[in-house]
Amino acid sequence: LIGSAIGNQTWFPAWQFDGGRMRHELPRILELLARFTSDPLTADRIMRLKHDELGNSSIAEALRKPKSTEIAWRMLTSLGA
């Protein structure tokens, strides 16, 4: 999981979870994000930024939609390329 310490608490972005459990594809997502950044705030921004090519959805949202999953994975894979 990625998280960011704020005071005495650690903040974990909600997109890492699905129904209160860790997303099943989270290890792959984190591996791809780690190729580009180790900063949790940057990783969160990448995952939550809306994209026209994803129908104005974020990568986190698009990975949950069958029509946009493939494009979202390609975008994650191409980070920093």
N, C-alpha and C positions, 0 to 999 in steps of 0.2 A: 504494500500500500504506500501511496505517497501521502505525506502529511506535512503540515507546517506548524511549528510551535508559535503560539501567540500567548504570551504571558505564561501561565502555568498549565495551559491546555494545548492539545494538539488538534488541529483542524484537518479533517479528512474530506476531500471533495466528494459530494454525493454521487457523482457519475461512476464512482468505483463500485457502487453497490446496486443490487437488483433485489428488491423485496426484502431488504434487511440483511442480505447475504452478499458476499463478494461476487462480482460479475464473473461468470465462468471464463470469459476471455481476457480477464484483467492481466494475467501474467504476460500474455502476448502484447497487450497494449503497453504495459510498462516497459517491456523489452524494447519496443519500437521507440517509445518516448525517450528512453535512456540513451539511444544513439544520438539524440539531438541535445538533450539537456538533463542535468541532474537537479535543477531547481524546481521544487514542487509548484511554485506559483506560475512559472512559465509552462510547465506541463499542464496545469489546470487550464490556463488560458488557451493553449493549443486545443484541448479537448472541448472547450465551451464556446470558442469563437464560431460565429455563424458564417456559412459559406454559400454563395449563390449556386455553385455546382452541386450542392447537397440539398437544394430546394430551400435555402435559408435555414437549414438545420446545422447544428454543431456536429463534429465528428462523434461525440458521445451519443447524441441522439440518432445520428444516421446509422451507427452500428446496430441499433435496435430495429431498424426498418429494412425489411427484405429488399426493397427496391434500391436502397442506397448503400447497403452494406459493402458491396464490392468497391465502390468509389471511395468510401471512407477508409477501408483498409489500404487502398492504393495511396491515399493522401498520407496516412500515417507512415507507410513504408518509405515514402519519398521525402520525409522530413530531413532537411539539411542537405538534400542532393543538389 
